[in-house]
């Protein structure tokens, strides 16, 4: 009984890991604070340049 239970437990764990790898990632990629500030500065520069031209 114990041996069968352990084997089933391992198989279920491996199946769970495999399905987790195939599942789409719902969490967005992390962007550091410095990168966010840099992107904000670039977008503000672009918006200030476009009305002038």
Buried (B, 14 or more C-beta within 10 A) or exposed (E): EEEEEEEEEEEEEEEEEEEEEEEEEEEEEEEEEEEEEEEEEEEEEEEEEEEEE
